[in-house]
């Protein structure tokens, strides 16, 4: 039976779920990092690892196609991975923000104000006044607004990082005949 090569769209659909779970782990770690500070280190590692994971999937596709995947296809694969992965992560993060940690946004705003009050030069800052007014007038973003902002930020950043990783993932393969005996 002949091996049928998958399109970049099929690969992105297949690999989007595990990539989304990876991104969701990073997002949930951000949400709970204030309660358990070692999660901040994990967030940093997961954030730096996202482009590397994108590269892994791009290189995997390049190798599966015997080196015949062009740059634009690898880049599109990376973009699709980030879009589909972020859709999965957004759903999970929304559930966490809405049901498991509904006061997260308010808590972060209060922590920011407390931090600014601790700095003597920032007590009269307009930032603190604006943020306090947003809290008082109940104008803080909702969980769904936070999730949509995160979606656009991650997909845009993922698109840029995929452009770079596609260059590296598309480096030529070493053929058996190219190696010296």
C-alpha positions as CSV (number, residue, x, y, z in Angstrom):
1,X,0.0,0.0,0.0
2,X,1.3,3.4,-1.0
3,X,1.9,6.1,1.7
4,X,-0.5,9.0,1.0
5,X,1.1,12.4,1.9
6,X,-1.1,14.6,4.0
7,X,-1.7,18.2,3.1
8,X,-0.5,21.0,5.5
9,X,-4.1,21.5,6.4
10,X,-4.6,17.9,7.4
11,X,-1.3,18.0,9.4
12,X,-2.4,21.3,11.1
13,X,-5.7,19.8,12.0
14,X,-4.1,16.7,13.5
15,X,-1.4,18.5,15.4
16,X,-3.5,21.5,16.4
17,X,-5.1,19.7,19.4
18,X,-1.8,18.7,21.1
19,X,-0.4,22.1,20.4
20,X,-3.5,23.7,21.8
21,X,-3.2,21.6,25.0
22,X,0.4,22.8,25.3
23,X,-0.6,26.4,24.9
24,X,-3.5,25.9,27.4
25,X,-1.0,24.6,29.9
26,X,1.0,27.8,29.5
27,X,-2.2,29.9,29.9
28,X,-3.4,28.1,33.0
29,X,0.0,28.4,34.5
30,X,-0.2,32.2,34.0
31,X,-3.6,32.3,35.7
32,X,-2.3,30.4,38.8
33,X,1.3,31.8,38.9
34,X,0.3,34.4,41.5
35,X,-0.9,31.7,43.9
36,X,2.0,29.3,43.2
37,X,5.1,31.4,42.2
38,X,7.2,28.5,40.8
39,X,4.6,28.3,37.9
40,X,6.2,31.6,36.6
41,X,9.3,29.6,35.7
42,X,7.2,27.0,34.0
43,X,5.3,29.7,32.1
44,X,8.7,31.1,30.8
45,X,9.8,27.6,29.6
46,X,6.5,26.9,27.9
47,X,6.4,30.3,26.3
48,X,10.0,29.9,24.9
49,X,9.1,26.3,23.9
50,X,6.1,27.2,21.7
51,X,8.1,28.3,18.7
52,X,10.4,25.3,19.1
53,X,7.3,23.0,19.1
54,X,6.1,24.9,16.0
55,X,9.5,24.2,14.4
56,X,9.3,20.5,15.3
57,X,6.0,20.2,13.5
58,X,7.2,22.2,10.5
59,X,10.4,20.1,10.2
60,X,8.4,16.9,10.7
61,X,6.2,17.9,7.7
62,X,9.3,18.8,5.6
63,X,10.9,15.4,6.3
64,X,7.6,13.5,5.6
65,X,7.6,15.2,2.2
66,X,11.2,14.2,1.5
67,X,12.3,17.8,1.5
68,X,9.8,19.0,-1.1
69,X,7.8,21.4,1.1
70,X,8.4,25.0,0.2
71,X,8.9,27.8,2.6
72,X,5.4,29.3,2.2
73,X,3.8,25.9,3.0
74,X,5.9,25.5,6.1
75,X,5.0,29.0,7.2
76,X,1.3,28.4,6.5
77,X,1.5,25.2,8.5
78,X,3.0,27.2,11.4
79,X,0.3,29.8,11.2
80,X,-2.5,27.2,11.1
81,X,-0.9,25.4,14.1
82,X,-1.0,28.6,16.1
83,X,-4.5,29.4,15.1
84,X,-5.9,26.0,15.7
85,X,-3.9,25.5,18.9
86,X,-5.0,28.9,20.2
87,X,-8.6,28.0,19.5
88,X,-8.2,25.0,21.7
89,X,-6.3,26.9,24.4
90,X,-8.8,29.8,24.3
91,X,-11.7,27.4,25.1
92,X,-9.8,25.9,28.1
93,X,-8.6,29.2,29.4
94,X,-12.0,30.7,29.1
95,X,-13.4,27.9,31.2
96,X,-10.7,28.4,33.8
97,X,-11.3,32.2,34.0
98,X,-15.1,31.9,34.0
99,X,-15.6,29.0,36.4
100,X,-12.4,28.1,38.3
101,X,-10.8,31.5,38.9
102,X,-13.5,34.1,38.2
103,X,-11.8,36.8,40.3
104,X,-8.4,36.6,38.5
105,X,-8.7,39.8,36.5
106,X,-9.9,41.8,39.5
107,X,-7.2,40.3,41.7
108,X,-4.5,41.2,39.2
109,X,-5.8,44.8,39.0
110,X,-5.8,45.1,42.8
111,X,-2.3,43.6,43.0
112,X,-1.1,46.2,40.4
113,X,-2.6,49.1,42.4
114,X,-1.0,47.7,45.6
115,X,2.4,47.4,43.8
116,X,2.1,51.0,42.5
117,X,1.2,52.3,46.0
118,X,4.4,50.6,47.4
119,X,6.5,52.7,45.0
120,X,6.8,56.2,46.5
121,X,7.3,58.0,43.1
122,X,4.2,56.3,41.6
123,X,1.5,57.1,44.1
124,X,0.1,60.0,42.2
125,X,0.4,58.1,38.9
126,X,-2.4,58.5,36.4
127,X,-2.2,54.7,35.7
128,X,-3.3,54.0,39.3
129,X,-6.2,56.5,39.0
130,X,-7.4,55.0,35.7
131,X,-7.1,51.5,36.9
132,X,-8.9,52.3,40.2
133,X,-11.7,54.0,38.2
134,X,-12.0,51.0,35.9
135,X,-12.4,48.8,39.0
136,X,-14.9,51.2,40.7
137,X,-17.0,51.5,37.5
138,X,-16.8,47.8,36.8
139,X,-15.0,48.3,33.5
140,X,-12.4,45.6,33.8
141,X,-12.3,43.2,30.9
142,X,-14.5,40.1,31.1
143,X,-13.0,36.6,30.7
144,X,-14.2,36.4,27.1
145,X,-12.6,39.7,26.3
146,X,-9.3,38.6,27.9
147,X,-9.5,35.3,25.9
148,X,-10.1,37.1,22.6
149,X,-7.1,39.5,23.3
150,X,-5.0,36.5,24.1
151,X,-6.1,34.8,20.9
152,X,-5.1,37.7,18.7
153,X,-1.8,38.2,20.5
154,X,-0.8,34.5,20.3
155,X,-1.8,34.0,16.7
156,X,0.0,37.2,15.6
157,X,3.1,36.3,17.5
158,X,2.8,32.7,16.3
159,X,2.7,33.9,12.7
160,X,5.9,35.9,13.1
161,X,7.7,33.1,14.9
162,X,6.5,30.6,12.2
163,X,8.1,32.8,9.5
164,X,11.4,32.4,11.2
165,X,11.1,28.7,12.1
166,X,9.9,27.8,8.6
167,X,13.3,29.1,7.3
168,X,15.1,26.8,9.6
169,X,12.8,23.8,9.2
170,X,13.2,24.0,5.4
171,X,17.0,23.4,5.5
172,X,18.0,20.7,3.1
173,X,17.9,17.0,4.1
174,X,21.1,15.0,4.3
175,X,20.7,12.2,1.8
176,X,22.3,8.8,2.3
177,X,24.2,9.2,-0.9
178,X,25.6,12.6,0.3
179,X,27.3,11.0,3.3
180,X,30.9,9.8,3.1
181,X,31.4,6.1,3.7
